[in-house]
Amino acid sequence: MSIKDSKAINEEPRFIVVEGPIGVGKTSLAKRLAESLSGNLILEEVESNPFMDRFYQDGHGGSLPAQLFFLFQRAKKLESMRQSDLFSSINIADFHIEKDKLFASVNLDPSELSLYEQIYEKMDIKKSIPDLVIYLQASPDILLHRIAHRGVETEKFIDRNYLERLVETFASHYHNYNESPLLIVNTTSIDIINNEEDYDQLLNQILSTTVGRHFFNPLAAVGFS
């Protein structure tokens, strides 16, 4: 029996991860879920990374330090969560530790990636397997529109080619993912943040997703194990 099938059918998820490419709405959904479920919110702090300006303006020059900063930050946040009583309350994170390697594979050249992988392995990161991963999808054009709309200064340098690579990398990874239950949400034609009906249906699907792989449809949540 795999990890994803070992959950009790009626057990609500206690550790929920929201993932997807830049601009898809991870943090907004994580915040709303934490409010709805009275959960602990575990967020990335992108604005605290001092290398992001350099990375977006000159990816090659800032990619490795930016990536390592996020690696250390994400590992520290997970370790802090592990040291607390993980199962005493609901925890909602806007990142999955596995994303770090995904971004590294896109952002780093071969020599940088080799160094990154050596550092990653030496850190001996202890993963906390989520009870549920919510993978948000959107097309590169939709992501570009959302990124422009939110107006983060450093993100104005993000181009379509970069987003295409991220979208493809995330899709490939989660196509093969089976460590925990997975809920795939295509956000292109729905608004799970501002539309109450869409959000309420998604929340109901989240609370009932304890095994398998599911695709969220705002009219009817369709899944298969």
Stockholm file with secondary structure:
# STOCKHOLM 1.0

chainA/1-225         MSIKDSKAINEEPRFIVVEGPIGVGKTSLAKRLAESLSGNLILEEVESNPFMDRFYQDGHGGSLPAQLFFLFQRAKKLESMRQSDLFSSINIADFHIEKDKLFASVNLDPSELSLYEQIYEKMDIKKSIPDLVIYLQASPDILLHRIAHRGVETEKFIDRNYLERLVETFASHYHNYNESPLLIVNTTSIDIINNEEDYDQLLNQILSTTVGRHFFNPLAAVGFS
#=GR chainA/1-225 SS CCGGGCSCTTCCCSEEEEECSTTSSHHHHHHHHHHHHTCEEECCCGGGCTTHHHHHHSHHHHHHHHHHHHHHHHHHHHHHHHHSCTTSSCEEESCCTTHHHHHHHHHSCHHHHHHHHHHHHHHTCCCCCCSEEEEEECCHHHHHHHHHHHTCGGGGGCCHHHHHHHHHHHHHHHHSCCSSCEEEEECSSCCTTTCHHHHHHHHHHHHHCCSSEEEECSSCCEEEC
#=GC SS_cons         CCGGGCSCTTCCCSEEEEECSTTSSHHHHHHHHHHHHTCEEECCCGGGCTTHHHHHHSHHHHHHHHHHHHHHHHHHHHHHHHHSCTTSSCEEESCCTTHHHHHHHHHSCHHHHHHHHHHHHHHTCCCCCCSEEEEEECCHHHHHHHHHHHTCGGGGGCCHHHHHHHHHHHHHHHHSCCSSCEEEEECSSCCTTTCHHHHHHHHHHHHHCCSSEEEECSSCCEEEC
//
